[in-house]
Amino acid sequence: MSAICSTRPLGIVISLLLISLNTSLLNGQSAAPAANLRYNDAFSGDVIMTRVSVPITAAYTYDETMGWNWTADGAGYCGIQDNSSQGKNLIFSLWDPVSVNGQAQLVYASPGGTIGRQTNEGSGWHYFNYTTPWNVNQWYRLVSRAWDYDGQTYFAMWYYDETAQVWTHEVTFSYPVAGVRFNAYGASGTISFIEDFGDSGQNIRRVEFNDGWKRTTGGTWFPFTSAQFGLSDSIPVQGPYYNAYDAGVQNGSYYLQTGGNTQSTTAPGSTLTLANANAAPTLTVGENLSATAYYDTPSNQLMVSWVADPKLSPPFTYKVEIFDNAGLNGTPVAALSDTMPHARSVVFDIRLRPETSYYARVTTSDIFDQPAVPITAPVVSESTRISGYVFVANTGSNTISGYGIDATTGALTPTAGSPFSSEVAAPFSLALPASGHYRHRLPTPAGRFLYVASHGDARVGGFAVDSRIGALSPIAGNTFSAGTIPISVAVDPQGRFAYVANAVSGDVSAFAVDPGTGTLAEIAGSPFAAGSNPFDVTIDPSGTFLYVANCGLGQGCTGTGSGNISAYRINDQTGVLTPVPGQPYSAGANPLAVAVEPNGHFVYVANTSMQSVSGFRINRVSGGLTPIPGSPFPAGSQPASMTFDPGGQFAYVANAGSNDVSVFTIDPETGGLTPKGTFSVGVTPLAVAIDPAGRFLYTTNAASSDISAFSVAPGSGLLTLVGTYSAGVRPSSIATVAAETVRPFLPVRGPAFWK
């Protein structure tokens, strides 16, 4: 950063000054001064934390929440930045050691976070995360902890969004010196400051801090009840904003303000006090929502995974024990324990006896060393392995049901916590975007988000999906405004944009998807006009074109009339929709569903009042549609939904009026559909889906409030009934996702053995 604390080594100060002068003799003259608070905690501790809020911000502002160990081993800081066009971000920095040669090493980074070597503050590492942006006038808590591990010191940062009530483990570094803790910052303790690093002193910037604490190495909490106000050294030229600074205590918080017409009410060197009569901070106790244990017989490996409650204090240590009895009595047959905050699974190299039932117990403690209530899970073998999950929107009960898919039979088992509240009224449509990613081989959450459109209100709900166990948790912001009666939702294959068909307002709402949190932000120009009663929306596999089935007359498509298809090109950078020349394209009577087959060559529409399916060839350049020879193709009574096998060989149509599924082969050259047979399902099937592997098919049956499950024959695509499973009231939509299998970050210790 451009502002330089007065306690920095002279060599660094001179180097930075020369860099600045070489850039411009006037650089820094228009910057606001950098102001700081030095707290009264000049002693060693292993945890530091504080709350921060920014009521006024400006581009190129750094609000350092905590800095420590300046010029000593373990020197670093963390905070939040307003980085102009790059956005708002979190930052954590750690300098290289001064007592030994070496560097810190990245152990873990949150998905969406990036790291890089420092270039203007000496040698060390920066961590940035732009995917968890902060907002003005909201409160956040930052926590840093230092601990010994394998002869080194580990430093980590956590971030708590008080509005969304979600914790995020941001980053962990290993540091090549043991026994380092949060010590003095020069002659004082922890420091907070505000800095203008973009020479924009004409703009006012303000930051507030409260509820700051340090925990001593003996475990005693100490509040930041006193702070000395000061100004950091900057370029030693008195510019127009040299005296535009202020500090004080207001509304139960310390504050720092600089820039613009700020008037000073507190002299540098003054001591500010903030009363705190509590003996310790108010903390939630971390807990785990669920656990799973899967034994792979061929490899003799047992993987145990668990899911932490993101609203409670994050986990820090774990112990996983394996027992050979349901009562968990006696000595465990195997156990692993570690201090690794990002770990959510472990793998045992172990041979389990096939005639014995085994159980896993997971015990964790949080980042404040508070133990969680142990959770248990039965060990399941390959014969009962879960290959994926099914989610069903229950319109009549305002819930989403979750089920695990048996990898061998396709049978469904409700997941822990199911059914989940839909968070919106009358959920009608579900959509899953592309998968998230893993960084550094870490067992992070799956990174998928599930969205639900509601025809009971003008909202879209969002959920984070942990596809290791089929758990849903509402994302930050929870629900998002759409048009009138949002009836269908689709997400592009890369998971960047979400689109909602609004039946009554006759348009499509478009949103950008935050890749880190899943929150939705409406795209400029949204909503985009569609046809009469847009009822379903889909996107081609390349994410280039979007199609909408406009069902025509009557709210909810209750009347009879000709429908059509609206077609759009998706802007790859912005998500903005541009109508395809020549659209809309005529379809049959009341098209309720539109779908693109997996190869992206053909689009099909289910015409509910015509008992048929219309097929079109997609022009891969323009997105335009041309009717397929022989279209429309006969289907059952009131076709309402359709899907395809992953290879694009077979099409499946759910017929709501005749209570069956029509099976077709797809001609790869022409797109023509050839009937293969029909298969009975429950009453009024409104949706049909295939699992990601293409082995099992499921329908949601609204009138009988259940799910029909089938196995899919390889080669022929024909169906064999697996079973019928209870759902909520009036299940209307279905989505499937593959189960994630994640190996732990650290190698498993010890040889395989019999137990």
C-alpha positions, 0 to 999 in steps of 0.5 A: 500500500502507499501509506507507510507506518512510521515503525517500518524499517528505514530501508523499506521507507527509503525504497518505497519513497524512491519508487514513488518519486520515480513515478511522479514528483507529485504522487501522494500530494492528493492522497488523504492521510493514513490514520491508525488506532493502536490498541492496548494489547502489547502482549502475546496472544493466539487469537485476535478479532474485531468487528468492522463496518464501513459507512462511507467508502471511496475507490482505493481505500484499505480498511485494515482491521488488524495488523501485528508483529511489525518488523518481527517474525510473523508480521502481517495484517488483514482487512477489507479493501475497496479496489475501484473497478476490481471490486470490494475484497478481503485481504490477508498478508504475511511477511517473510521471516526476519530470523531465518531464510524462508517463506510462508507456504499456502496451506489452504485458500477459499475457492475464489481466493487468489495469492501472490507475492508482495511487490511494494511492501517488502517480501511476503504473500498477499491473499485476496478474495473478490468473490465474497464482497462486503457491503457498506453499512453492514457489520463483519467480524474478522478473526485470525489465529496462530498455532504450532503445527509440524515444527512451524507456525500456522496463520489463518483468517476467518470472516463472518458476514453478520447479515448473511450469518455465514462464516468463511474460512478464507486462508491458512499459511504455514510459516517456517518459524515455530512459536510465533504468536500475535505480539506487539506492533512496534511499541503498541499492540494490534493496530487498525488503520484507514488508508487512501492508496489511490490519491483520491483525498477529495473523497471522504472515507470512514471505518468503524471498529468495535468488540475487538479482543485478543486471547492470551496464550494462557486462554484469557480474553482481553478487550480492546478498551483503549486505543492511541490515535495516530497518523502513519507516515506518507509521502512527506509532502503536505498536500491539500488533504494533509489535515483531513482526518478525524478519530473518536468513539461514537455509537459504541465504536471506534471510528477513523475518517479521512479525506474530503472536508473532514475536520479534526476533533481528536489530536494525534497521540490522543488515547480513545477509550471504549468501555467493555465490561464483558470478561470474554466475547459472545461466541457461538459454539461450532456444530456439525450438521451431518456425517457420512462414512463410505467403505470402498471394498476394492481399495480397502479405504474408508472415507468419513466426511462431515458438514459444519454448520456455516452459521456457527463458529468454524471447526478447527480440530477433528477426531474421527473414530471407527467402532464395531458396535452401534453403541460406540462402546469400548476402544475404537478400531481406528482413529485419526485426529488433527488440527486442520481447519479446512478438513471435512473428510479423512480416509482410513487405509483399513480392512473391515470385516464384511460380517461386522457393522461399523460406525463412525463418530466425528468430534470437532472443536471450533476456532475458539477451542469449544467442543462440538457435540459428536455426530455419528454415521453408519459405515456403508459399503459399495453395495449401498453407495450413494452415487448422486442426489435428487431434489424435488420442489413440493409446490403444495408444502413449500419444501424441497425434498432431498434423496440419495441415489443408491448407486446399484439400484437407483432406489431413493433414501431421504437425506439428512435434514430433508425436507428443506424449507423452500424459502419461497411460496409455491416452489415450482422449478429447480435448476442447478448450474455447473460445479464449483472447483477445488483448490490445492486438493482440499475437501471444500464444499461442492461449490454448487448452487440450487435455485428455485422459482416460485409461482406463489410470489415474485421471488427466486430462492437460492441454496448452497448444495453440499453434494457429498451428503445432499444437504441444502443451506440458504445462500446469503440474501436467501431470496431475490426479486424477479418478475410476476409469477416466476415459473421457471429458472435455468442457469448457464453451464458455467454457472455464471448467469441465471434466467427466470421466466416470469409467466404473468409479466411476460418477460425473462429476468436475468441475473449474474451469479456470484461464484463464491456465494451464489447470490444473484445480482440483476443484469443491466437491461433485465427483464427482457421481453418474451412472448405470451405466458413464458412458461419454461426456459432453457440454455444450450450446452455451450451457454450461447443461446437461451430459449423460452417456451411461451405457452400462449393463452390463459394464466398458467396455460389454462386456456388453449391457443398457439404458442411459440419459442423466443430465442436469444443470444447470451452475451458471454461477458455480461449475460445480457440477452439479445433476440435472435433474428427471426424469433419467435418461432411457431410451436404447437398448442400450449408448449409447456416445456423446452429442452436442448439435447446434450449435443446442442444440435436440436431443441424440442418443445412439449405441446401440452394441448396437442399431445406432441413434441415439436423439434427444431435444428439449431443454427450454431452460428445464429441460434435460429431454429428450423423445424425438423422433418416429421415434426411434431412427433406424437406423445402421450396426453398433455406432455409437460416435461422432457429430458435426455440421456447424457449421450443424447441418444434417447428422449423421455417425455412425461405425459401429465394426462396419461400418467406415463413416460414416452421414450424416443430414440433421437436420430443424430443426423436429423433430430427425428424422434422414433417411439420406443415405448411408454411406461406408467408412472404415478398420477400427473407427472409434471417433471422428469429427470435422469441422474448424471450417469444416465443410469436412472430416471425419475418423475415427480407425480403431482396428484399422487405426491410421489416419485417414480424411479426407473433404471435405464437399460444401456443401449435401448434406453428402456425403463424398468420400475425401481420403486415409488417414493413419497414426496411432499405435497404436489411435487412439480420439479426435479433436479439431480446432481452427482455425489462428490467424493473428496480425498483429504488434504493430508496423506493417511498415516499407517498401513492397511490392517484388519479390524 
